[in-house]
Amino acid sequence: MKFVITLITILIIQINVHAKTMTMVDLLNVPSVNNGQIAPDEKSIIFVKNQADWDKNTETSTIWWAGVNGSSILQLTSDQYDSKSPRWSPDGQQILFLSKRADDTNTQIYVMPINGGEALRLSNHATDISSAEWTKDGNDIYFIASDEKSDEEKKREEEKDDVYKFEQNYQQKHLWKISATNGTEKRITEGDFSVTRYNFSQDGSKILFHRGPSPLLDAALQNEIWIMDIDGNDARQITKNSNPESGAELSPDNEMVLYLAWTDENDVAYFENNLYLIAISEGKPKQLLGDFDHDIQQAHWSEDGRSIYFKANLGVHNELFKYEVAAGTITQLTDGQHTVAGWQYDPTSDHHLISIRTAHNNGDFWHLETNTQEPIRITNIFDHLEKDFDLPEQDVVRWAGADGVEIEGMIIYPNGYQEGKRYPLVVQTHGGPRSSDQWGIYSATSYATVLAANGYVILRPNYRGSVGYGDDFVRDMVGGYFNQSHLDVMTGVDHLIDSGIVDENQLVKMGYSAGGHMTNKIITYTDRFKAASSAAGTVNWISMYSQSDTRIYRTPWFGGTPWQENAPIDVYWDHSPLKDISKVTTPTMIIVGGADVRVPKQQSIELYRALKSNGVDTDLYIVPREQHGWKELRHKLSKMNLEMSWFEKYVKGKNFPWESVDEK
């Protein structure tokens, strides 16, 4: 059985005289949705909507309700405070959510009746709360929170006597429960470890949880799966390896655990995420999907345990699948020119709630019953976009890499595209690099609608190292980051030139994070680009190894650490753009968050100093307060303005009029 949700992409542009091209501010005002949850009676959903708030200079998150039949939609929480992570009570009469309101010092649990009324704060915890979930009977709510600082630590901070040990100044995270009726709290786990994720068994008697030595990101290699009774007793370790697992879930009979891991069957790291089963009594994992060579992102048991539903990355799109455990067969449930962005599965009803992104829709919700023929659309939040704006068209493009392997990516055509006419090209490479570019154009980082409105073709190549294309594809970076990846980008550029779409004399390169790494490599590899923007990119893999907050991926890329005996230091240096920085002639703008710990600003400074010293046109912008994921709207707007000005200057020889927000 296959449920098909399609968007027919037609490259004949129909001009709507009432529509306008989307500006930067228009793009930032496009909302996003997430955290959809089906009601216990399957008649309605709740979800989070994120909307730009220019007065606060950030996005505000609110909780909404919608009937599954699409008849109505209501906002449940006010715009005054962020409200996140909503969950239905088992009887469907209340929801919980997380918020920091009024005099709250930390994020707390709030509960409100679904039929209207004020939200009441249930918790008064000493630290921020996350991952709040109702128990099966609805009597209690479990949550994760960091341990409180000791009185001595608080006193030292007040007195500014606050020297600390690097990467030892954290508080462990543990599991708690709180009574849903009177707010009484009880600690469930305690010790020198952190609970990073948990969920309940279907019968509500057990808790399966991921436990690691610390909450630090790099501790994920030492995280393991544990099981315990609902009251915290009889805790037992299930897995024991040196690789991170995720998404662990108990089978309905509480005998088996499914989980995801980026290993092969021999526990060798850096493959596509695979689906594993492990018996609680046996402790030997089994890889399930055999020749299914795609990246698994999420998986859940059916109520009877005979099936496992999962979401997989297939490159330019994500889809849902059903795996029959006994037969070992896989059935694809969704397919189309879209990506399944969000997914929640309810095993009791065998219903799915999915958020679907397309070229002109940023993720409306659909309801899918496994035993029916058609999904039902629930929301129409994004329908106005196609009515209000002249939106660019998007499609999939494929070409042969330098070694003959097929590469694909997304192409966005400029507004008013005319076949046979050549256009300037902006090449955008995605972050990760364990990611892929898919259907959808509403990203403030890449702002395709703005570039297309200014006459650019946009190419988003899923270069070697991207997920969704199999183990060999993603493992091309093992042993050396820039093996085929940058060549995949350049053969994609040549393909568009040979196809008569792109003007080879008007090329631009840009990217964020791993996309910035790629920009830094490309400008040392070729002088064909007229302008480039490197955002949060790495230029020196040796210094980056110690500067970043994570090394999990980098060790397999380069075959070890740069400090070990017989270190593969030549591999680190050979794949560092800094090695060939003297070859760069492309005018390159650099931008990075001042508080970024994932790709720290030191990398951008190192790039800037090298380019400046060699006489290359360059500017470096440090963005205050921003970490790797930017929050402030005006900073996002500034990035777009800065980059567009840089591109227009060096590609077209013209000034770009900056956009601003109308102050009220």
C-alpha positions, 0 to 999 in steps of 0.5 A: 500500500502506498500513499502518494502526496504529490506536487507537480512542478511546472517550469512554465511560470504563470505571472500573477499580477497581484503577487509580488516577489518575496522580500527578506522581511517577507521570508523571515515572517513565514512561520514554521510548525513543529511538535504536532501531537494527535489527540487520544480520540484522534479527532484533533491535533495540537502543534507549535507555531513559530512566528517572527516577533520584530518587537522582541527581535526573535521568533515566538512559539505558540500552541495551536489546536486544529480539528483533524477534519480541517474544519477549524484551527485555534490559538491556545496560548498567547504571544506574550510568552514562548510555549513549547513541547505540548503533550495531550493528557491520556484522557484528552482533557488537558495539555501540558507545555513548557514555558517561562512566564512572568516571574519564572526564573526557569522553564516550568511545566504548565497545564491547561484544559483543552476546552478553554481556561487559563494555563496554570503553572504546575512545577516550581523546579530549581532548574530548567525543565525539558522532555515533559511527558504524561504517565499512562494513567495521567497521574504524574508527569516525568521530566528531565532537569539539570541538577541545582548548583550547590550553595557553595557554587552559588555563593562563589558566583555571587562573590565573583570567585568563579574560576572553573574547570573547562568542560567540568563546569556542568550539572548532570541531568536527571529524571524527575516526576511531578504529581499532576494533581498537587505538584509534588516532585520526586527524583527518579535518577541520581548519580554522576551521569546524565539522562539525555532521553527517555520514554515509557513502555506501551504498558507504562510499567518501564522506562527506557532511557539513554544515559551518558557520563555527562551532558556534553555533546562529545560524551555521546560516544559513551552514551548507552541504553538503560531500562528501569521500572517506572519508579526508578528501581532495577536499572539495567544497562542494555547496550555496551559499545563505543558509538552513540545510539538514539531513538530507543523504544521498547517493544510492546511485550517489553522484551526487545528494544529498537534503536538507531545507530550510525554503525554497521553490524560490526559496530564500525562507525560512520555509516548511514543511521541503521535500525537495530533490535536488541533483546533485553535478556541477550544483549546482542544487537541485530541490524534489521533492514539489510539492503535498505541503504538509506538514512533512518531518522526515526522509528516506532513499534506498532501496538502489536509489535508485529510492525515497525514504522520508520522515517528515512532520508532518501536524499532530496526527500524523506518518506515513511515506511512500514517494516514487517518484523516476521517477514522482513519486508518493507513497504513505502507509505508516502512518496512525492515531490515533498519531504516528510518534515515532522512525524508523530505515530500513535500505536493505539490508533495506528494513526500518523500525523505528518508535516509535509514540506514542498516547494511552496508549502512550509509544512502543513499537517496531514493525518494518515491512517495506515489502513486507509487509501488517502491521507487527510490534510488538516491545516492550510497555514501556508496556502496564502504564500502561493496567493500572495507571492510570486514564488520561484519554482523548484525541481530535482537535478541530477548529474555525473560526478567526476568519478561517474557516480550519480549526484543529485540536488535541488535547483531553484529557478529565478522568478520569470525563468525563460528557457534558453536564457542564461542566469547568474548562479548561486551554489549553496552547500548544506551543513552537516555534512550528514544532511541533505538538501530537500524540497522547500525554499523557506530558509533564512540561511539560504533565502532562495526566494530573495535570490530568485527574485534578484535573477539568480539560479540556486543550486543545492548539491547533495555532495558526497558525505550527504545522507540518504544515498547509502553507506558508500556515499556518506563514507566518502569522507572517511579517511579524508574530508575533501575526497569527491565532495568538492568535485561533486559541487563543481561537476554540478556547476558544469552540468548547469552551464552545459545545459544552457541555464547558467552563465559561467561568468556569473558564479557565486559560492555560499554556505553555512557550517559544513557549507562554509567548510565547502566554500573555503575549499572551493575558493582554494580549488578554483578561481571561477567564482566571482564572489563567495560567502563563508559563514561559520566555516572551518579553514584549519582542521588541526586547530578546529579539532580542539576549538569545537565542542564536538569531535565525534565526526572528525576522528573518523574523517581523518583517521584519529586525533591530531595528538595521538602517537603517529597522528594522521597530521598530514591528512588533517593538513592536506584537507585544510583549506588553509594549506592552499589559501595562497591560491585564492583570488575570489572576493570572500565575505566571512560571517560567524556568530560571536558565541558559536562553540560548534565552529568557533569564530577563531576559524573565521578569524584565521581565514580572514587574516590569511586572505587579508594578508594575501591581498584578497578582497575580504570582510569579516563580520562577527555577530554578537550573542549568536551561537551556531543556530542564530536567534535574533531576526535583525541578525538574520536580516543583516546576513542577507543584506550583507551577502546580497550586497557582496554578490551584486557588487562582484557579480553584477557591478551594482549596489544592492538597496538594503532592506529594513524593518518598518519600525512601529 
